């Protein structure tokens, strides 16, 4: 499952050079709420998580270095589950 935790929110903000107030404006909330998310005091509601996911960069392609086919299959399965979760959060058909 795709998780949008405080570290990812803070990384998104830092990568874009945004303050908490800037990110809050993009998400339609306030800086205090963004601060609470980043500190883990609270978590974004599904509607806010969907808006945050829309701002995240697309996942980087993974290199398949594992020689073990079972490990490669687990990685592929995990990547597909993350993709489906992101689509679900974006309201797209799975």
Sine and cosine of phi, psi and omega as CSV:
sin_phi,cos_phi,sin_psi,cos_psi,sin_omega,cos_omega
0.00,0.00,0.65,-0.76,0.03,-1.00
-0.97,0.26,0.81,-0.58,0.02,-1.00
-0.91,-0.41,0.69,-0.72,0.07,-1.00
-0.92,-0.38,1.00,-0.08,-0.02,-1.00
-0.98,-0.22,0.01,-1.00,-0.06,-1.00
-0.85,0.52,-0.61,0.80,0.00,-1.00
-0.90,0.43,-0.66,0.75,0.01,-1.00
-0.92,0.39,-0.62,0.78,0.01,-1.00
-0.90,0.43,-0.71,0.70,0.00,-1.00
-0.91,0.42,-0.64,0.77,0.03,-1.00
-0.90,0.43,-0.65,0.76,0.05,-1.00
-0.87,0.50,-0.71,0.70,-0.02,-1.00
-0.90,0.44,-0.71,0.71,-0.02,-1.00
-0.91,0.41,-0.65,0.76,-0.02,-1.00
-0.89,0.46,-0.46,0.89,-0.01,-1.00
-0.98,-0.18,-0.02,1.00,0.00,-1.00
0.93,0.36,0.47,0.88,-0.03,-1.00
-1.00,-0.07,0.52,-0.85,0.20,-0.98
-0.99,0.13,0.15,-0.99,0.08,-1.00
-0.87,0.49,-0.59,0.81,0.03,-1.00
-0.91,0.40,-0.63,0.78,0.03,-1.00
-0.88,0.47,-0.75,0.66,0.00,-1.00
-0.89,0.46,-0.66,0.75,0.02,-1.00
-0.85,0.53,-0.65,0.76,0.02,-1.00
-0.89,0.45,-0.67,0.75,0.03,-1.00
-0.89,0.46,-0.52,0.85,-0.09,-1.00
-0.99,-0.13,-0.11,0.99,0.00,-1.00
0.96,0.27,0.58,0.81,0.03,-1.00
-0.71,-0.70,-0.32,-0.95,0.01,-1.00
-0.87,-0.50,0.25,-0.97,-0.07,-1.00
-0.90,0.44,-0.54,0.84,0.03,-1.00
-0.89,0.46,-0.66,0.75,0.02,-1.00
-0.90,0.43,-0.70,0.71,0.03,-1.00
-0.87,0.49,-0.67,0.74,0.03,-1.00
-0.87,0.49,-0.68,0.73,0.02,-1.00
-0.89,0.45,-0.66,0.75,0.04,-1.00
-0.88,0.47,-0.73,0.68,-0.05,-1.00
-0.89,0.45,-0.57,0.82,0.00,-1.00
-0.99,0.11,-0.13,0.99,0.00,-1.00
0.99,0.16,0.20,0.98,0.02,-1.00
-0.94,0.34,-0.59,0.81,0.07,-1.00
-0.60,-0.80,0.13,-0.99,-0.03,-1.00
-0.81,-0.59,0.49,-0.87,0.00,-1.00
-0.89,0.46,0.64,-0.77,0.13,-0.99
-0.93,0.37,0.31,-0.95,-0.03,-1.00
-0.81,0.59,-0.62,0.78,-0.01,-1.00
-0.92,0.40,-0.64,0.77,0.04,-1.00
-0.95,0.31,-0.62,0.78,0.03,-1.00
-0.87,0.48,-0.60,0.80,0.03,-1.00
-0.90,0.44,-0.67,0.74,0.02,-1.00
-0.93,0.38,-0.61,0.79,0.03,-1.00
-0.91,0.42,-0.71,0.70,0.00,-1.00
-0.85,0.52,-0.57,0.82,0.01,-1.00
-0.92,0.39,-0.43,0.90,-0.01,-1.00
-1.00,0.04,-0.29,0.96,-0.03,-1.00
-0.95,0.31,0.57,-0.82,0.05,-1.00
-0.93,0.37,0.41,-0.91,0.03,-1.00
-0.89,0.45,0.49,-0.87,-0.01,-1.00
-0.88,0.47,0.60,-0.80,0.03,-1.00
-0.96,0.26,0.60,-0.80,0.05,-1.00
-0.89,0.45,0.64,-0.77,-0.01,-1.00
-1.00,-0.06,0.63,-0.78,0.09,-1.00
-0.99,0.14,0.66,-0.75,-0.02,-1.00
-0.99,-0.13,0.99,0.16,-0.03,-1.00
-1.00,-0.03,-0.30,0.95,-0.06,-1.00
-0.92,0.39,0.77,-0.64,0.02,-1.00
-0.98,0.18,-0.45,0.89,-0.05,-1.00
-0.97,0.23,0.87,-0.50,-0.02,-1.00
-0.86,0.50,-0.52,0.85,0.01,-1.00
-0.91,0.41,-0.63,0.78,0.03,-1.00
-0.92,0.40,-0.68,0.73,0.03,-1.00
-0.88,0.48,-0.67,0.75,0.01,-1.00
-0.91,0.42,-0.65,0.76,0.04,-1.00
-0.89,0.46,-0.68,0.74,0.03,-1.00
-0.89,0.45,-0.69,0.72,0.02,-1.00
-0.90,0.45,-0.69,0.72,0.03,-1.00
-0.87,0.50,-0.69,0.72,0.01,-1.00
-0.89,0.45,-0.68,0.73,0.01,-1.00
-0.89,0.45,-0.65,0.76,0.02,-1.00
-0.92,0.39,-0.63,0.77,0.05,-1.00
-0.90,0.44,-0.65,0.76,0.04,-1.00
-0.89,0.45,-0.66,0.75,0.01,-1.00
-0.90,0.44,-0.70,0.71,0.03,-1.00
-0.89,0.46,-0.65,0.76,0.01,-1.00
-0.90,0.44,-0.67,0.74,0.03,-1.00
-0.89,0.45,-0.69,0.73,0.05,-1.00
-0.88,0.47,-0.66,0.75,0.01,-1.00
-0.88,0.47,-0.67,0.74,0.01,-1.00
-0.92,0.40,-0.50,0.87,0.01,-1.00
-1.00,0.10,-0.09,1.00,0.02,-1.00
0.99,0.17,0.29,0.96,0.01,-1.00
-1.00,-0.02,0.47,-0.88,0.06,-1.00
-0.91,0.41,0.62,-0.78,-0.11,-0.99
-0.98,0.17,0.00,0.00,0.00,0.00
